[in-house]
Amino acid sequence: MRTADFDFALPEAQIAQAPMRPRDAARLLVVRPDGLEDRIVRDLPDLLRPGDVLVVNDTRVIPARLRGRRGEAAIEIMLNRAEEGGIWEALVRNARRLRPGDSIRIEGAADLPCTVLAVEGGTARLNFGPDPARLAAALDQAGEVPLPPYIARPEGPSEQDRADYQTVFARRPGAVAAPTASLHFTDAMLAALEARGVSRATVTLHVGAGTFLPLRAEDPRRHRLHAEWGEVTEAAAARINAARAGGGRIVAVGTTALRLLETAAQGDKDGMEDPRRPVRPFRGLTDLYLLPGHRFRAADLLMTNFHLPKSTLFMLVSAFAGTARMRAAYDHAIAQGYRFYSYGDGSLLHLAEDAP
């Protein structure tokens, strides 16, 4: 397996710079083991069955990009993962100018304390003080929504982006990137899904800044994901397991929900022939990396956007639906003018356990 095996050419004009309006008017490519079908997102209720359960991520994107100074040196901070007591792991541009004990003056929030605890490469542990409300207020005042680099905003993210880059499910602050498959959902579509008899289970995975990092290794198996914090509550696990016991399918909305479900369903490696496992309650860090060859235990379908070439997420969807099928699906999407990446169109993938 080589990283180059997951490369493809995408015309720049097909990189979406804004979402469809309304959100559920985006196109939806259905990928089944027996072929492809062009639909739109608001068709989702017709593509699911009564008894199916959607698993959605309720993380809320925070304005996680801060700009500051240490003396005369400009420092750019991308918050990554919260720890206890106001301490954050962050990706830092110009980190070589920092030493433990340094103070960083945050532009636009000069009264916010920011002390460097440790630096390793381009990562730092920063202490913003024990008052989370003070940090939240400073982020709201001085932080930027951390849009992906392929969304061109020369003047910085707009107020419209603050709304557009947030899902209808967003409740728990902590993500630095949106679970983008959920950006397609509207209140009207949720009502239609409920009327169809499709239930919903909510989990949390705070997407970290590592989602933006390129995969540089020639062998993708040498890559390591940054750990992200997630939770599957007892109530969510019970709803998911009850749906499966009743014959319903588990539909992961987004790769973040899928990775968390797979983390919660791993259990003991006991050689069971049936790959399906109950989803257990889970709370903690996960760095689960899903590559072709993985046996999926928790989900039957995956709704997701179209991902970057040579990315861990394109590898994930190839693992789920089959590498050959996903190559064919992406070739079709490019030829048919689908819009790619965070603000782009969506796909609905059926698990293909027989595909390499």
Summary of the structure (lengths in Angstrom):
residues: 356
radius of gyration: 20.4
end to end distance: 11.5
largest distance: 62.8
contacts: 1166
relative contact order: 0.20
helix: 30%
strand: 27%
